[in-house]
Amino acid sequence: MPDRSNQAQPKLHIYGGSAALCLEGTFRGKGELTVNIDVAPKPDGRNVDWSRKITLQLSHNELILVTGIMLGYAQTHQCGRPDKGINFTRQPGKVYVSASAGAGQMFGLPLNFGDTAKAADFLIARIVSGSFTGSVDACIASVRGACALLRY
């Protein structure tokens, strides 16, 4: 697999009233495609303070589950690390994203249906780019099937 880690990677920004979300294509280990997720506050309701962002790099399993949440195949998932975490929860009319990292570091924003569609598209593109088949349909079916395992 060629090393593409120095190339510019795609980003998607979504802005809420009190926080913002950034999805950025990145790589894990030996070129495995994944996504970094940043959640940052908007202390004045207008400007994002990216210097206070909470960042997580998704494992492959987390990438599948977060995509499944955006597509409606899974309800909730917490991507946790020892000192921080980002939680994704489907709620009526939205997906709520919350991030925390210690005292005073808690940010959240709702993703409306348009935001979830953009996020799903971004995440699917990353999965397809790293897949064996290169097929969007096969990757969506894989995400759906993987998320169905959560019900057992």
C-alpha positions in Angstrom: 0.0 0.0 0.0 1.5 3.4 -1.0 2.4 5.9 1.8 -0.1 8.8 1.3 0.3 10.2 4.8 1.9 13.5 3.5 -1.0 14.3 1.1 -3.7 16.7 2.1 -6.7 14.8 3.5 -10.4 15.6 3.2 -12.1 17.5 6.0 -15.8 18.2 6.9 -16.8 20.9 9.3 -20.2 21.0 11.0 -21.1 24.0 13.2 -23.6 24.0 16.0 -24.7 26.8 18.3 -22.1 26.1 21.1 -19.6 23.7 19.5 -18.2 22.5 16.2 -17.3 19.1 14.7 -14.5 18.4 12.3 -14.1 15.0 10.5 -10.7 14.6 8.9 -9.4 11.7 6.8 -6.3 10.3 8.2 -4.2 7.1 8.5 -3.6 4.5 11.2 -0.6 2.3 11.4 0.6 1.1 8.0 -1.6 3.2 5.8 -5.0 2.1 7.1 -7.5 4.8 6.2 -9.5 6.2 9.1 -11.0 9.5 10.5 -10.0 11.9 13.2 -12.8 13.6 15.0 -12.4 17.0 16.6 -15.1 18.6 18.8 -14.4 22.2 19.9 -16.3 24.8 21.8 -17.8 28.1 20.5 -17.5 30.1 23.7 -19.1 33.2 22.3 -21.5 31.3 20.1 -19.8 32.5 16.9 -16.1 31.7 16.9 -14.7 28.1 17.3 -11.9 27.7 19.8 -10.0 25.0 18.0 -7.1 25.3 20.6 -9.5 23.6 23.1 -10.6 20.8 20.7 -11.0 17.2 21.9 -9.6 14.8 19.2 -9.9 11.1 18.7 -8.7 8.9 15.9 -11.2 6.2 15.2 -10.3 2.5 15.2 -11.7 0.5 12.3 -14.5 -0.8 14.6 -15.4 2.7 15.7 -15.4 4.0 12.1 -17.9 1.3 11.2 -20.1 2.0 14.3 -20.1 5.8 13.9 -21.0 5.3 10.2 -23.8 3.0 11.2 -25.2 5.6 13.6 -25.2 8.2 10.9 -27.0 5.7 8.6 -29.5 4.7 11.2 -28.3 1.2 11.7 -27.0 1.8 15.3 -28.3 3.9 18.2 -25.3 4.9 20.2 -21.6 4.5 20.7 -19.0 6.0 22.9 -15.5 6.3 21.5 -13.5 6.3 24.8 -9.9 6.7 25.7 -8.5 6.9 29.3 -8.6 10.7 29.4 -11.3 11.6 26.9 -14.3 10.4 24.9 -16.7 11.3 22.2 -20.3 9.9 22.3 -22.7 9.6 19.4 -26.4 9.1 20.1 -29.4 9.0 17.8 -32.2 11.0 19.2 -35.5 12.1 17.6 -34.6 14.3 14.6 -30.9 14.4 15.2 -27.6 12.7 16.2 -26.2 14.3 19.3 -22.4 14.4 19.5 -20.8 15.1 22.9 -17.1 15.2 23.9 -15.5 15.4 27.2 -11.9 15.5 28.6 -11.7 16.2 32.3 -13.3 18.9 34.4 -14.6 21.9 32.4 -14.0 20.2 29.1 -17.5 19.1 27.8 -18.8 20.2 24.4 -21.7 19.0 22.4 -23.8 19.7 19.3 -26.8 18.2 17.5 -26.4 17.1 13.9 -29.6 17.6 12.0 -30.7 15.3 9.1 -28.6 17.2 6.6 -25.5 17.1 8.8 -25.9 13.4 9.4 -26.2 12.8 5.6 -23.0 14.8 5.0 -21.2 13.0 7.8 -22.4 9.6 6.5 -21.2 10.4 3.0 -17.8 11.5 4.4 -17.4 8.3 6.5 -18.6 6.0 3.7 -16.0 7.5 1.4 -13.3 6.7 3.8 -14.5 3.1 4.2 -14.8 2.7 0.5 -11.3 4.1 -0.2 -9.9 1.5 2.2 -12.1 -1.4 1.1 -11.2 -4.5 -0.9 -14.1 -4.1 -3.4 -14.2 -0.3 -3.8 -18.0 -0.7 -3.9 -20.2 1.8 -2.0 -23.1 -0.7 -2.0 -20.9 -3.5 -0.6 -19.5 -1.2 2.1 -22.9 0.1 3.2 -24.1 -3.6 3.4 -21.0 -4.4 5.5 -21.8 -1.5 7.9 -25.4 -2.6 8.1 -24.5 -6.2 8.8 -21.9 -5.3 11.4 -24.3 -3.0 13.2 -26.9 -5.8 13.2 -24.6 -7.8 15.4 -25.2 -5.2 18.1 -28.8 -6.5 18.5 -27.7 -10.0 19.6 
